[in-house]
Amino acid sequence: MRKQVLTFKKFCPGPSCATMARLRGARRPSRDRICLKVRTCFFIVSLFLATRSTIVLADSLEWIVVPSETATQAVIQEFRKNPDIASSVAVFDAGESDYLARQTSAPELARALKIRTSSLESLERLRKWSHAHGDLFQFEENAPVTLNESPAVPTSAADPLLKEQWGLRNTGGTYLLKTSDIQGIPFQGVPDEDVGVDRAPPENLSRPIVVGVLDTGIDVTHPDLQSQIYRKESECQAYQQFLACKDKEKNEEKCLGIWGKVDTDGNGYPMDCMGWNVLSLVDRQTGIRGNNQIDDDIGHGTHVSGIIAAAQNSVGIRGVSQSAKILSIKVIRESEPEPARPADADSDVPPSIIERDLPKIRTYADIISRGMLYALRSNVQVINMSLNWPRYMDSLLMRKLVKAIQNKGVLVVAAADNFANPNPVYPCLYDGVVCVGSHGPDGALSQFSNYGGSVDV
């Protein structure tokens, strides 16, 4: 028997936010503030569940090694010299490791390694070596995260489309659920089967809710998002000075030598004006991994950010919260070219809604963990991840990092998956993570949404 998915209206009813039981252990600031946090991220995951990601088994022999709390630096160095390790690098750079070691509840993650082996036999010998030394290391595959393109990404060109956003304001009318830019399926809405924007308390906050969106980046020039992106003004000024230097000197390396380590907010990431791209390589001059180039070459992250916080400005659509500001964290890049689907061409055939038919875009577990750490060091209040991985692939690195993030009071929201089954997934299974399914304007569970004991709303 299917477990009934708790709707947002029941999870956070009315302006008082009377019940928060389904947070399953999340730290609770004020009830209204938690409601605003969840309201900010609920809609993005519930409507965007079809674009969530999944970790699948990797073809490479690349592994994450997490040392125990008792593993000494000497033992770790000895381990790295083992001939069965073809190569090894630290998962986190020096600044990230220092933060983990000094300011989180999981300091051992600062010494996590990414290794490559030439064979599974080599890995087995490494496991035996670890066991002989008291099981000082845990091994897990550095599994790829696959971002699936949405089967139905509607476009929006004018503010009147607000009337089509039943997820914000469901009046009980007939709504068209789009299957392509030109096609859709009519659904009869049920009044108030929405996130309750009209019934929510006023967003009279002294400061914005900063939402770290781990995704494909963001279009910083989008007219609906320009005012909603979290800007670190002093970092932006430093970046503008770097660009002016580069334009004048015609020598990027020289200017990086001057500005490459300017970190006005002290979070360890220089010139991170509007976010960070953790996919970039280590800079030769600064030794810092990543850069501030968060351009969205796929569109997924921009779509997600718009659902959360698109400005109420007579342009495009309206986001769930006008008090939310988006901090973009690019953890996914464009994949190899995929065959065009019908919806990509001038065709009247609707796109596939079958998971296996959708194109794959990959990133990796160590990248996601570094993205989460950047969000934490940037003092976000919410982390949104349209990502998940199967129960049988629980990651110690991810589990400990999520817990450390929660211990800092950050709310983590994740998608429940869209395979229309009750199988639980991570990070939904972690205590305190708000796991979100999907329903339609009629209040019924969406045909693709997962359900079951791990789904909160």
C-alpha positions as CSV (number, residue, x, y, z in Angstrom):
1,M,0.0,0.0,0.0
2,R,1.4,3.4,-0.9
3,K,2.1,5.7,1.9
4,Q,0.3,9.0,1.5
5,V,2.7,11.8,0.7
6,L,2.3,14.7,3.1
7,T,1.3,17.8,1.2
8,F,2.9,21.2,1.9
9,K,-0.4,22.4,3.3
10,K,-0.3,19.7,5.9
11,F,3.4,20.0,6.5
12,C,3.3,23.8,7.1
13,P,-0.4,24.7,7.4
14,G,-1.4,28.4,7.5
15,P,0.6,31.3,8.8
16,S,1.4,29.6,12.2
17,C,3.4,26.7,10.8
18,A,1.9,24.5,13.6
19,T,3.5,21.2,12.8
20,M,7.1,20.4,11.9
21,A,7.1,16.7,12.9
22,R,8.3,15.5,9.5
23,L,11.6,17.3,9.6
24,R,12.9,14.1,11.3
25,G,15.6,15.6,13.5
26,A,16.5,18.8,11.6
27,R,17.5,21.6,13.9
28,R,14.6,24.0,14.4
29,P,15.0,27.7,14.6
30,S,11.7,29.6,14.7
31,R,8.8,27.8,13.2
32,D,7.9,30.6,10.8
33,R,11.5,30.9,9.6
34,I,11.7,27.1,9.0
35,C,8.4,27.3,7.0
36,L,9.8,30.1,4.8
37,K,13.0,28.0,4.2
38,V,11.0,24.9,3.3
39,R,8.5,27.0,1.3
40,T,11.4,28.4,-0.6
41,C,12.8,25.0,-1.6
42,F,9.7,22.9,-1.6
43,F,8.3,24.2,-4.9
44,I,11.6,23.8,-6.7
45,V,11.9,20.2,-5.9
46,S,8.2,19.2,-6.2
47,L,7.8,20.8,-9.6
48,F,11.4,20.0,-10.7
49,L,11.5,16.5,-9.5
50,A,11.7,15.2,-13.0
51,T,15.1,16.9,-13.4
52,R,16.7,15.4,-10.4
53,S,20.0,13.5,-10.6
54,T,21.0,10.0,-9.8
55,I,24.3,8.4,-8.9
56,V,25.0,5.4,-11.0
57,L,27.8,2.9,-11.0
58,A,31.0,4.2,-12.5
59,D,33.1,2.6,-15.2
60,S,36.4,3.9,-13.9
61,L,38.4,2.6,-11.0
62,E,38.3,5.8,-8.9
63,W,37.5,5.7,-5.2
64,I,36.9,8.0,-2.3
65,V,38.9,7.0,0.8
66,V,37.6,8.4,4.1
67,P,40.0,8.0,7.1
68,S,38.7,7.3,10.6
69,E,39.1,9.8,13.4
70,T,42.0,7.8,14.7
71,A,44.0,7.6,11.5
72,T,47.2,9.6,12.0
73,Q,48.8,11.8,9.3
74,A,51.8,9.4,9.3
75,V,49.5,6.4,8.6
76,I,47.7,8.3,5.8
77,Q,51.1,9.2,4.2
78,E,52.1,5.5,4.4
79,F,48.8,4.5,2.8
80,R,49.3,6.9,-0.1
81,K,52.7,5.3,-0.9
82,N,51.1,1.9,-1.3
83,P,52.0,0.5,-4.7
84,D,48.4,-0.5,-5.4
85,I,47.5,3.2,-5.6
86,A,48.1,4.5,-9.1
87,S,47.4,8.1,-8.1
88,S,46.0,10.0,-5.1
89,V,44.8,13.5,-4.5
90,A,43.1,15.2,-1.6
91,V,39.3,15.6,-2.1
92,F,39.5,19.1,-0.5
93,D,42.1,21.8,-1.1
94,A,44.1,23.3,1.7
95,G,41.6,26.0,2.6
96,E,38.7,23.7,2.5
97,S,40.5,21.1,4.6
98,D,41.5,23.7,7.2
99,Y,37.8,24.7,7.6
100,L,36.6,21.1,7.9
101,A,39.3,20.4,10.5
102,R,38.7,23.5,12.6
103,Q,35.1,24.4,12.3
104,T,32.9,21.3,11.6
105,S,31.9,18.2,13.6
106,A,33.6,16.0,11.0
107,P,37.3,17.0,11.0
108,E,38.4,13.6,9.6
109,L,36.8,14.6,6.3
110,A,39.6,17.1,5.8
111,R,41.9,14.2,5.0
112,A,39.6,12.4,2.6
113,L,41.4,11.2,-0.5
114,K,40.5,10.4,-4.1
115,I,42.5,7.5,-5.5
116,R,42.7,5.5,-8.6
117,T,43.6,1.8,-8.8
118,S,44.6,-0.2,-11.8
119,S,42.2,-3.1,-11.0
120,L,39.6,-4.3,-8.5
121,E,42.3,-6.7,-7.2
122,S,44.4,-3.7,-6.2
123,L,41.4,-2.2,-4.3
124,E,40.9,-5.5,-2.5
125,R,44.5,-5.5,-1.4
126,L,44.1,-2.0,-0.1
127,R,41.1,-3.0,1.9
128,K,43.0,-5.9,3.4
129,W,45.9,-3.5,4.3
130,S,43.4,-1.1,6.0
131,H,41.8,-4.0,7.9
132,A,45.2,-5.1,9.1
133,H,45.8,-1.6,10.5
134,G,42.5,-1.5,12.4
135,D,40.1,-0.5,9.6
136,L,41.4,3.0,9.5
137,F,40.0,3.7,6.1
138,Q,36.7,3.2,4.4
139,F,36.5,2.9,0.6
140,E,33.6,4.0,-1.7
141,E,33.3,4.4,-5.4
142,N,33.5,8.0,-6.6
143,A,30.2,7.4,-8.3
144,P,29.0,9.7,-11.0
145,V,25.9,11.9,-10.5
146,T,23.7,12.0,-13.6
147,L,21.5,15.0,-14.2
148,N,18.5,14.1,-16.3
149,E,17.0,16.8,-18.5
150,S,13.5,17.8,-17.6
151,P,10.9,16.0,-19.8
152,A,8.8,19.2,-19.6
153,V,10.5,22.5,-19.2
154,P,8.0,25.2,-19.9
155,T,9.2,28.6,-21.1
156,S,7.8,31.8,-19.8
157,A,7.9,35.2,-21.5
158,A,5.5,37.4,-19.6
159,D,4.1,38.1,-16.1
160,P,0.6,36.9,-17.0
161,L,2.0,33.4,-16.8
162,L,1.7,33.8,-13.0
163,K,-1.9,32.6,-13.5
164,E,-0.6,29.3,-14.8
165,Q,1.6,28.8,-11.7
166,W,-0.9,26.6,-9.9
167,G,1.9,25.6,-7.5
168,L,1.9,29.1,-6.1
169,R,-1.9,29.8,-6.3
170,N,-4.3,27.0,-7.1
171,T,-7.8,28.4,-7.6
172,G,-9.3,25.1,-8.7
173,G,-9.4,25.9,-12.4
174,T,-8.3,23.8,-15.3
175,Y,-4.5,23.9,-15.7
176,L,-2.4,22.8,-18.6
177,L,0.5,20.6,-17.6
178,K,3.0,21.1,-20.4
179,T,4.7,18.2,-22.1
180,S,6.5,20.5,-24.5
181,D,6.6,24.2,-25.4
182,I,3.5,23.8,-27.5
183,Q,1.6,20.8,-26.0
184,G,0.1,20.0,-22.6
185,I,-2.4,17.9,-20.7
186,P,-5.4,19.6,-19.1
187,F,-5.8,18.9,-15.3
188,Q,-8.6,20.0,-13.1
189,G,-7.1,21.8,-10.1
190,V,-8.2,21.6,-6.5
191,P,-8.2,24.9,-4.5
192,D,-5.3,25.4,-2.2
193,E,-3.3,22.4,-3.4
194,D,-0.3,24.7,-3.6
195,V,2.5,26.0,-1.4
196,G,0.2,28.6,0.1
197,V,1.9,31.8,-1.0
198,D,-1.3,33.8,-0.4
199,R,-1.8,32.2,3.0
200,A,1.8,32.6,4.1
201,P,2.8,35.2,6.7
202,P,4.5,38.4,5.2
203,E,8.1,38.0,4.4
204,N,9.2,40.7,6.8
205,L,12.8,39.5,7.4
206,S,15.7,41.6,8.5
207,R,17.9,39.8,6.0
208,P,17.3,37.5,3.0
209,I,17.3,33.7,3.1
210,V,20.3,32.6,1.1
211,V,19.7,29.4,-0.8
212,G,22.7,27.5,-2.1
213,V,21.6,25.8,-5.3
214,L,24.0,23.0,-6.3
215,D,23.3,22.7,-10.0
216,T,24.5,23.7,-13.5
217,G,25.2,27.3,-12.7
218,I,22.9,30.3,-13.4
219,D,22.3,32.9,-16.1
220,V,23.4,36.0,-14.1
221,T,21.9,38.3,-16.8
222,H,18.4,36.9,-16.7
223,P,16.0,39.8,-16.0
224,D,14.0,37.7,-13.6
225,L,17.0,36.7,-11.5
226,Q,19.4,39.7,-11.6
227,S,18.0,41.2,-8.5
228,Q,17.6,37.8,-6.8
229,I,21.2,36.6,-7.0
230,Y,23.2,36.8,-3.7
231,R,26.0,39.2,-4.4
232,K,29.1,39.7,-2.2
233,E,29.7,43.3,-3.1
234,S,33.3,43.5,-1.8
235,E,34.1,40.3,-3.8
236,C,32.4,41.7,-6.9
237,Q,34.5,44.9,-6.6
238,A,37.7,42.8,-6.4
239,Y,36.6,40.9,-9.4
240,Q,35.9,44.0,-11.4
241,Q,39.4,45.3,-10.5
242,F,40.9,42.0,-11.7
243,L,39.0,42.4,-15.0
244,A,40.2,46.0,-15.3
245,C,43.8,44.9,-14.7
246,K,43.5,42.1,-17.3
247,D,42.1,44.6,-19.8
248,K,44.9,47.1,-19.2
249,E,47.9,44.7,-18.8
250,K,46.8,42.1,-21.3
251,N,48.4,39.6,-19.0
252,E,46.0,37.4,-17.0
253,E,48.7,35.6,-15.0
254,K,50.1,38.9,-13.8
255,C,46.7,40.1,-12.7
256,L,45.9,36.8,-11.0
257,G,49.1,37.3,-9.1
258,I,47.7,40.5,-7.8
259,W,44.0,39.7,-7.3
260,G,43.9,35.9,-7.3
261,K,44.1,35.6,-3.5
262,V,41.9,38.6,-2.6
263,D,39.2,37.1,-0.4
264,T,37.4,40.0,1.2
265,D,34.8,37.8,3.0
266,G,37.4,35.3,4.3
267,N,35.5,32.2,3.2
268,G,38.5,30.8,1.3
269,Y,37.3,31.5,-2.3
270,P,38.7,34.6,-3.9
271,M,36.5,37.0,-5.9
272,D,33.4,34.7,-5.5
273,C,31.1,37.5,-6.4
274,M,27.9,35.5,-7.1
275,G,28.9,31.9,-6.4
276,W,31.6,29.3,-7.2
277,N,32.4,26.7,-9.9
278,V,33.9,23.7,-8.2
279,L,34.4,21.9,-11.5
280,S,37.4,24.1,-12.4
281,L,41.0,22.8,-11.9
282,V,43.4,24.1,-9.2
283,D,44.8,27.5,-10.2
284,R,48.6,27.2,-10.6
285,Q,49.3,30.6,-8.9
286,T,46.8,30.5,-6.0
287,G,46.6,26.8,-5.3
288,I,42.8,27.2,-5.0
289,R,40.5,24.7,-6.8
290,G,37.6,26.3,-8.7
291,N,36.7,29.8,-9.9
292,N,33.9,32.2,-10.0
293,Q,32.7,31.3,-13.5
294,I,29.1,30.1,-12.9
295,D,27.6,30.5,-16.4
296,D,24.8,28.0,-17.0
297,D,25.6,26.1,-20.2
298,I,22.6,23.8,-19.7
299,G,19.8,25.9,-18.3
300,H,18.8,23.5,-15.5
301,G,20.2,25.7,-12.6
302,T,18.7,28.8,-14.0
303,H,15.3,27.1,-14.2
304,V,15.6,25.9,-10.6
305,S,16.7,29.3,-9.3
306,G,13.7,30.9,-11.1
307,I,11.2,28.6,-9.4
308,I,12.7,29.5,-6.0
309,A,13.2,33.2,-6.3
310,A,12.2,34.8,-9.7
311,A,11.5,38.5,-9.0
312,Q,8.0,39.9,-9.0
313,N,8.8,42.5,-11.6
314,S,6.3,42.1,-14.5
315,V,8.8,40.0,-16.3
316,G,8.5,36.3,-16.8
317,I,7.3,34.3,-13.8
318,R,7.2,34.8,-10.0
319,G,9.3,32.7,-7.6
320,V,8.1,31.2,-4.4
321,S,9.9,33.7,-2.2
322,Q,10.9,37.3,-2.8
323,S,13.1,37.1,0.3
324,A,15.2,34.3,-1.0
325,K,18.6,35.1,-2.7
326,I,20.3,32.5,-4.8
327,L,23.9,31.5,-4.3
328,S,24.9,29.5,-7.4
329,I,27.2,26.6,-7.0
330,K,28.2,24.9,-10.2
331,V,28.7,21.2,-9.7
332,I,27.5,19.9,-13.1
333,R,28.7,20.7,-16.6
334,E,27.4,19.8,-20.0
335,S,28.0,16.2,-21.1
336,E,29.1,14.8,-24.4
337,P,26.6,15.6,-27.2
338,E,23.4,13.5,-27.0
339,P,21.1,12.5,-29.8
340,A,18.3,15.0,-30.3
341,R,15.0,14.0,-28.8
342,P,11.7,14.9,-30.5
343,A,11.1,17.9,-28.3
344,D,14.5,19.3,-29.3
345,A,13.4,19.7,-32.9
346,D,10.4,21.2,-34.6
347,S,8.2,18.2,-33.8
348,D,4.7,17.7,-32.5
349,V,5.8,14.5,-30.6
350,P,5.9,15.2,-26.8
351,P,9.2,14.4,-25.0
352,S,9.7,11.1,-23.3
353,I,8.7,10.8,-19.7
354,I,10.6,7.5,-19.3
355,E,13.6,7.9,-17.1
356,R,15.9,5.7,-19.1
357,D,15.2,7.7,-22.3
358,L,16.4,11.0,-21.0
359,P,19.9,12.3,-21.7
360,K,22.6,12.0,-19.0
361,I,24.8,14.7,-17.7
362,R,27.4,13.6,-15.1
363,T,29.3,14.9,-12.2
364,Y,30.9,13.0,-9.3
365,A,30.5,12.6,-5.6
366,D,33.6,14.4,-4.6
367,I,32.5,17.4,-6.7
368,I,29.1,17.5,-4.9
369,S,30.8,17.3,-1.5
370,R,33.0,20.3,-2.4
371,G,29.9,22.2,-3.5
372,M,28.2,21.5,-0.2
373,L,31.2,22.7,1.7
374,Y,31.4,25.9,-0.3
375,A,27.7,26.6,0.5
376,L,28.5,26.0,4.2
377,R,31.5,28.3,4.2
378,S,29.4,31.0,2.5
379,N,26.8,30.9,5.3
380,V,23.7,29.8,3.4
381,Q,20.6,29.0,5.3
382,V,19.3,26.4,2.8
383,I,21.0,23.9,0.5
384,N,18.9,22.7,-2.5
385,M,20.0,19.5,-4.3
386,S,18.0,18.0,-7.2
387,L,20.4,15.1,-6.8
388,N,20.2,11.6,-5.3
389,W,21.8,8.2,-5.3
390,P,20.5,4.7,-4.6
391,R,20.3,3.2,-1.1
392,Y,22.9,0.6,-1.9
393,M,25.5,3.3,-2.7
394,D,25.4,5.3,0.6
395,S,28.5,7.5,0.8
396,L,30.3,8.0,4.1
397,L,31.8,11.2,2.8
398,M,28.4,12.6,1.9
399,R,26.7,11.3,5.1
400,K,29.2,12.9,7.4
401,L,29.3,16.1,5.5
402,V,25.5,16.5,5.5
403,K,25.5,15.9,9.2
404,A,28.2,18.5,9.7
405,I,26.3,21.0,7.6
406,Q,23.1,20.3,9.6
407,N,25.0,20.8,12.9
408,K,25.6,24.4,11.6
409,G,21.9,24.9,11.4
410,V,21.6,24.7,7.6
411,L,18.4,23.1,6.1
412,V,19.1,20.5,3.4
413,V,16.3,19.8,0.8
414,A,16.5,17.0,-1.7
415,A,14.3,15.3,-4.3
416,A,12.6,11.9,-3.7
417,D,13.4,10.6,-7.2
418,N,11.1,10.0,-10.1
419,F,10.9,6.3,-10.7
420,A,7.3,5.9,-9.3
421,N,8.3,3.5,-6.6
422,P,8.8,3.4,-2.9
423,N,12.5,2.7,-3.0
424,P,14.3,5.1,-0.6
425,V,17.3,7.1,-1.9
426,Y,20.1,9.3,-0.5
427,P,20.3,12.1,0.6
428,C,16.6,11.7,1.5
429,L,17.4,8.9,3.9
430,Y,19.8,11.1,6.0
431,D,18.2,12.3,9.2
432,G,17.0,15.9,9.0
433,V,17.0,16.1,5.2
434,V,13.6,17.3,3.9
435,C,12.7,14.9,1.1
436,V,10.2,16.2,-1.4
437,G,7.9,14.2,-3.8
438,S,5.6,15.7,-6.4
439,H,1.8,16.0,-6.9
440,G,-0.3,17.6,-9.6
441,P,-2.8,20.5,-9.4
442,D,-5.5,17.9,-8.6
443,G,-3.6,16.9,-5.4
444,A,-2.9,13.4,-6.7
445,L,0.6,12.0,-6.6
446,S,2.4,12.6,-9.8
447,Q,2.8,9.5,-12.0
448,F,6.6,9.7,-11.9
449,S,7.1,10.6,-8.2
450,N,8.6,8.3,-5.7
451,Y,6.7,7.7,-2.5
452,G,7.1,5.9,0.8
453,G,8.6,6.3,4.3
454,S,11.5,8.5,3.2
455,V,9.3,11.1,1.6
456,D,8.4,14.0,3.8
457,V,6.3,16.3,1.7
